């Protein structure tokens, strides 16, 4: 496995705001596109509001890894309005130890205010219950 496909929806709750709803990582572009279509057609919030789906390729650091569980980190800054900006996301790693070593390098080379390590299950969908706005 050399790449995965990251599905994220973007919504626009208020003028000038963008909300990012990460759905998951998928083995193929087709799998991610099928999930995006299902969310747009069936899942509350996604079917009710203006949402844009984006599917991006994510490299897998070790092409020989063929695991369902992978690790990935993200770093970001926060602007004066409290929005996450300057976001960077890593490749996927086959072990937490590999991801943490890469995170240590990233923290030195590309400082950010916040960092998070994420355990990713290929094919798992987040936001399955949808969302509502008041």
HUWO-V66864 format. One record per residue. OMEGA is omega in radians with two decimals (NA if undefined). Layout:
omega
OMEGA
OMEGA
//
This chain:
omega
-3.13
3.09
2.97
-3.09
-3.05
3.11
3.09
3.01
3.05
3.09
-3.04
-3.01
-3.13
3.12
3.08
3.13
3.04
3.10
-3.08
-3.14
-3.10
-3.11
3.13
3.10
-3.05
-3.07
-3.12
3.07
3.12
3.10
-3.14
-3.14
3.12
3.11
3.12
-3.14
3.12
3.13
-3.13
-3.08
-2.97
-2.94
-3.14
-3.10
-3.14
3.12
-3.02
-3.05
3.08
-3.13
3.10
3.10
3.06
3.09
-3.12
3.06
3.09
3.13
3.01
-3.01
3.13
-3.06
3.14
-3.14
3.07
-3.05
3.06
3.13
3.14
-3.11
-3.10
3.10
3.11
3.07
-3.13
2.98
3.10
-3.13
-3.07
3.13
3.14
3.13
3.06
-3.12
3.10
-3.06
3.00
3.13
-3.10
2.91
3.05
-3.11
-3.11
3.11
3.11
-3.13
3.10
-3.13
3.13
3.09
3.11
3.10
3.10
3.10
-3.12
-3.13
3.10
-3.03
-3.06
-3.08
3.04
3.13
-3.07
3.08
3.06
3.05
-3.09
3.00
-3.07
3.04
-3.10
3.12
3.12
-3.12
3.01
3.11
-3.11
3.12
3.14
-3.14
3.09
3.07
3.12
NA
//
